Amino acid sequence: MTTKTPSSSSSPHDRLKTIAATLQRTIPSPQMELEHRSPWELLVATILSAQCTDQRVNLVTPALFLRYPGPKELAAANPLELEPLIRPTGFFKSKATHLIGCSKTVTERFNEQVPRTIEELITLPGVGRKTANVILGNAFGQPAIVVDTHVKRVAKRLGLTSADNPTVVEQDIQQLLPKSQWTAVSQRLLLHGRYVCRARKPQCRTCPIFRQCPWKEKGTQHDS
């Protein structure tokens, strides 16, 4: 007779409850790694972070904010002067276009204030649900689940979703958690995916939630 492991016998709801409690102990302060001093700076940094590491963005933003301290200044930027400042983040031409367009919209429609609803945020150039949820959760303290590549990968490995669409993944996780836990738990899943449950060579040997993980390939890849 085969004894079922906790990961295979528990429901996604019960599994995530255990996982959330464990990650709260191992990552007690799940801090946003993009450096910022205001909702506006976080919005700009998050747009720049697409296909780029937070560490690289943090090297770029001090000079960027010194040159363009707010949305009004960035809205008037010359792309030929903006692009060299953000070039290290990659895709600098499209990001420059998004930043200028976003700045103009925030300046003209929202009186230079970053909007506080997801419906308004996703109307900004360069802003999708992921970026909007970053702002809501980290700048405004509203319940929000950020689904980036790390969160999607971890959620699928943990059996919390079977979806590839980030919006569906977001909805699946929402249904498994109290709203008050959305921001903190999703940030812990993000950090867990970034540093432990990596896309290649996941650190299964040191994973604190190994027992709750139903991923069929867990422990079969070589840690590095």
Sequence and secondary structure as in RCSB ss.txt:
>XXXX:A:sequence
MTTKTPSSSSSPHDRLKTIAATLQRTIPSPQMELEHRSPWELLVATILSAQCTDQRVNLVTPALFLRYPGPKELA
AANPLELEPLIRPTGFFKSKATHLIGCSKTVTERFNEQVPRTIEELITLPGVGRKTANVILGNAFGQPAIVVDTH
VKRVAKRLGLTSADNPTVVEQDIQQLLPKSQWTAVSQRLLLHGRYVCRARKPQCRTCPIFRQCPWKEKGTQHDS
>XXXX:A:secstr
     HHHHS HHHHHHHHHHHHHHHSSS    S  SSHHHHHHHHHHTTTS HHHHHHHHHHHHHH  SHHHHH
T  HHHHHHHHGGGS HHHHHHHHHHHHHHHHHHSTT   SSHHHHTTSTT  HHHHHHHHHHTS        HH
HHHHHHHTTS    SHHHHHHHHHTTS GGGHHHHHHHHHHHHHHTS SSS  GGG TTGGG   TTTT S   
